Amino acid sequence: MHDPNIEDITCNGRDMPVFVYHRKYSNLVTNILFENEELNKYVLKIAQKADKQMSLTSPLVDAALPGGGSRAQITYSDIISSKGSSFTIRKFKAEPMTPVDLISLSTYNSELMAVIWLCVENNKSMIVVGGGTASGKTSTMNAISFFIPSIAKIVSIEDTREIQLPHKNWLPLKTREGGKNFDSADVDMFTLLKTSLRQRPEFIIVGGEVRGGAEAQTLFQAMNTGHTTFSTLHAGGGVKEAINRLTHDPINVPTVMFGALDLMIIQGLQYKNGLGFRRCLSINEMNVEGGDVRWNPLYEWNLKTDTFDRVYSQSTILESIAYTNGWTGEELESQIDARKRLLDRIVGKKIFDIDEISHFINELRKMTYNAD
């Protein structure tokens, strides 16, 4: 649990080795085994640490562990699995991912991050789509949230606390499960989303994935009423699959509401020589034409060269940012280049301190918009 390179710890049942997922080496088998009775006691102990009740009548628990840095999914006895009790602990980094981390890991390059930076500063809403549970959706959303102006009002909504921001005007909210016997004590994402809209936030960050129709439609309503929102979505394949998931059961977001969604970022976990690595697969601007949701790719990842190709000749979103700020096309390119060069400089100097990164971002924003 104290190894920062371990992302997941999994025990699939009695007399079976515990597996871990290592950031560099992917899946690894350990020499740790649990006997049946020992494993039953151990999963009960994990549940107790998470303040959850577990028994033969409630053999399934999904809980946040103390400290807010890990989440456990636990099954008890052989009621759920013939192999007996099991557990999976998903760990999160103690320090949040920053834009510098994502560039250093080659998940993004400085030009992609500079374009996202400009979009965040100019209140463009976006969804980060990942094709798997370990694609890095929430880490990316945390990183791009660093570009939010320092005094903007932010509300974040999550199942488990993962988002960590340096902003002071930030209210982090978390869902709560009261248990099947305490349904009235549940506080779900839809409830928190409705509550957040009454607090007049400038930015809404939904860290837990959008799953239900009510919360998704409320999220898109928030976009359509002027709130800048960031969210994550699980959908394999790409933009088309993400749109299909959002527009069909059980989510069913009306296509007309997509007019307020500006960017869709596709991210995936890739493999080479048996080792896993994360990449931004594409950045796409969204629009609605004739009742259909359409998209225009801005950047795409090149599998053969492991580089990011600029594939657009014209961008509606970037042109709208230039128009709003009174920039010419050359001035827009200059603004993107200034952010790119700053990010390259920070990465080159290996500055990973959160406060230092935030300082550089805020200083450039002040120079750009003459802000106090």
N, C-alpha and C positions, 0 to 999 in steps of 0.2 A: 504493500500500500504506500510505502514511503519512496518507492522508486519513481522518479518523475517521467521515466521513459515508458512505463507500463500504462496502457490505456484501459484494458479490460482484464478482469480476472474471472475465470469461469470454472465451475465444478458441475459436471453433467450428471453426477450420481455417485452412489457408494462404490468403493473399490475401483474408482476410475481416476486417472491422473488429472490434476488441476492444470488448466491451460491459461496462458496469458497472451495478450496481444501487445507486442513491443513496437514502439514508434519506428524503429529502424529495421527490425528483423521479422515483423509481422507475427504470425501465430507461432508460439513455442510451447512445448510440453514440459512440465515440471516433474519433479520426483515426489510431489506431495499427493497423498491419497487419504481419503476419509473412510473409516468403517461406518457401517450403517447407523449405529446408535450415536457415534461421535458426530456424524454429519447432521443428524436430526437435532442434536443439542446446539450445534454450531449455527444452523439457520435460525433457530429460535432466538439465539443470542443476537444475531444480526437484526432481527425484527424488533427485539426489545430496545436495542440501541437507537433504532429509528422511531421508537414510540409507537409501534404497530402491534396489533394483536394477531397471533397466528395459532391455528389449531387445526384439528381434523375437519372441522366445519368451515374454516376459513383458511384453506391451504395455499392461497396465492396472495403474495404481497409485493407491491411495487412501492418503494419508499426512498426518500432522500436520507442519506446517512448524516450523522452529526458533522458540523463543520461546513456543510453546504458545498463540499467539493466532490461528492460521489453519489451515485444512485445505484440502488440494489433491486434486482428482480429475483424473488425467492419463491420456491415451491416446497411444500412440506409433505413428508412421508411418500408413499407410493400411490396416492390418490390421483395425482396429476401425471406422474411419470412412473413407468414400471421400474425404472432404475433407482427410485427413491428420491430423497430430497435433493434439491439443486439450488445453485445460486449463481448469479452473474452480477459482478460489480463493475459499473462503468465509471471510470475516474475522469475527472476534469482537471485541467491545469490550474495550479494555485495562482499563477500569474496569467492574466487574460492575454489572448492573442492580439497583437497590434498590427497595423499595416506593415511595419518593418519586419515583423516575424514572417508574414505571408510572402513578402518579396524575397527575404533571405532563404526561404524554403522553396522558392521558385513556383509556389502555388499561383502567384500573380507576378507580373513584372511592374516596373515603376510607371509605365505609360497607362496600363489598365487601371492601376490604383489612382493615378492622377485624374483620369476621367471620372471615376467613381467619386473621388474627393470633390470635384467640381459639381457633380450632380447632387451630392448630399448637401453641400453649402447652399445650393439653390433650390432646396426643398423638393427634390424628386423622390417619389415613392418607389420602392423596389422589393422584389421577392427573391430570396436566394434558394435555388432548387438543387437538391442533391439526390443522387440515385441510390443512396445507401445510408445506413445509420452512422457510418464512420466517414462520411464524405467531407465533413468539416463545415457544415452549413452554419451552425451557431457560432463557431470560431470566426468565420468570415464576417458574420453580421456584427459580432462584437468589435472586430477590427475596423470595419467601415464606420461604426458609430463614433470612433475617435474624431471623425471629420465634422461632427455636429458642432456648431458654434458653442463656445464654452458656457454661455449663460442662458442658452435655450432651455425651455422647460421640456423634460423628457419623462415619459412613463414607460417602464418596461414590464412585460407580463410573461411569466414563465411557469413551467411545471416544477423545475428544479433550478435554483439560482446558479446560472452560469455567466450571465452578462455582468461584466465589471467595467465601470466607466469612471474616468477622472472628473466628470462633471459634477458640480455641486447642486444644480437645480434638477435633480434626478430622483424620481420616486420609483423604487423597485417593488413590484407586486408579485406575489406567488400564489398559485392555486393551492387548495387544501381539500384533501379527501377525508370526509368524516367516517367512512366505512359504511358497509351495507346496512348496518343497524342505525346509522346516524346520517341519513341522506340529507336532512335539513341542515346539517353542519357543513355540507360540501360548498366550496367556493370554486366554481369552475372558470375556465378561461373566458367564456361568454359573459359571465357576471362581471369579471374584472375589466373586460373590454368596455362594457357599458358604463361602468364606474369611471374609467379613465377619461371617457369623452366628456364627462361633467366637470373635469378638472382643467379643461382648456389647455391640453398639452400641445406643443408645437411638433413634437416627434413622439410617435408611439412605436415601441419595439416589441414585437411578439416573439419571444425566444422559444417557447414551446411550439411545436409544429401545428399549423392550422389543420384541423381534422374534420370539424363539424360544419354543417351548413349555416347555423345561426352565427357562429363566431366569424366565419369567413365573410358572410354578407355584411356583418357589422364592421369588419375590417375594411371592406371595400367602400362601405358607406362613409367611414372615417376619411378615406382617401378623397372621396367625392365631395366632402364638406370642408376640404382644405387642410386636413391633418396629414403631415408627412409620416408615412408608416413604413417600417421595415419588418419583414416576416420571413419565415422559412417554410419550405414545403418538401415533402418526400415524393419524388416522382422520377422513375427511371426513364432514360432515353433522351430527353431534351425538352425544348419549348413546347412542341406539339403535345407531348404526353402530359406536361404540366397543365396546359390549358384544358385538355380533355378531363383531367382529374378535377380541376376547379369548376368546370361547367356541367359536370354530370353528378349523379348520386354518389355519395350522400351530401356533397358540398353545394352544388347547383347555384353558382354565382351567375347572375344574368350577364350576358355578353356586353350589354350596354355599359355596365359598371367598370369594365376594363379600361375605359377611356381615361381613368384617373391613375392607372398603373403605368409608370414610366419605364422602369427597367426590370428585366428578368435575368438573373445571373445563374448560369448552370455550372455546377461544380461536381466533380466525381473523384472517386478513389480508383486510381489506376495501378497496374502491376507491371513490373519489368524484372525479369530474372528472379521471380518469386518474391520480390520486395514491393511493398505498397508505397504509393506516394499520391498526394492530392494535387489536382490541377483545376483551375478555372477552365471549363470547356468552351464557354462562350459568354459574351455579354450582348444582350439584345434589347433594343428599344421597342416598346409595345404601342399599338394603336388599334382603333376600331374603324373598319371601313365596311359600309353596307351591311351592318349587323354581324360581321365576322371579325374575330380577333386575329390581327396580323402582327408580324414582328419583322424587324430589320436588324440583322446581325451587325454589330459594330466591331467585335473582335472574336476570333476563333483560335483555339489551340491547335497547333500543327503536331500531329502525333509523330511524324517522321523526324522532325527537327527539334521537337520539344521546345518550340517557341510559340509566341502569340502573334498572329497575323492581323493587321488592320484591314478589314474587308469592306468598309463602308466608303462610299464616295460622298454621301450626303446624310446628315443626321438631323432629324426634326428636333430632338431634345437639345442637342448642343446649339443648334441655331436659335432655339427659343431662349436658352441661357444667354447667348450673345445679344439677342434683341432686348431682353430684360435689362441687361447691364450696359447697353449702349456700346457694345464692342463690335468692331469689324471682324471679318473672318480671320485676318492676320492677328488681331488682338486676342481672339479666342484661342488660336493655336499657341500664342505666347503665354497665355494663362495656364494652359495644359502643360507646356514645356517647363514653366517655372515650378510647378508642383512636381513634375517628374524629376527635375534636377535636384530639388530639395530632398525628395525621397531617396534618390541615388546617393546623395551626400550623407544622409543619416545612416543608410545601410552600410556605406563605405566606412564610416567611422565607428560602426558597430554600436550604435546608441540604441539600447533596448529599454532604458528606463522610461516608464510610463509618463512621468511628469515632464521629462525633457522632450519627449515626442510631442506631447500636448502643447508645450510651450512653442515649439517650432511651427506647429500647425496653426496655432492662434495668431502668431506673429505674421505669418504670410496672409492670413485672412484679413487682418487689420490693414495691411499694406494694400490688399486688393480692393477692399470695399470702403476704405477710410473709416473703419469702425473703431469705436472707443474700446 
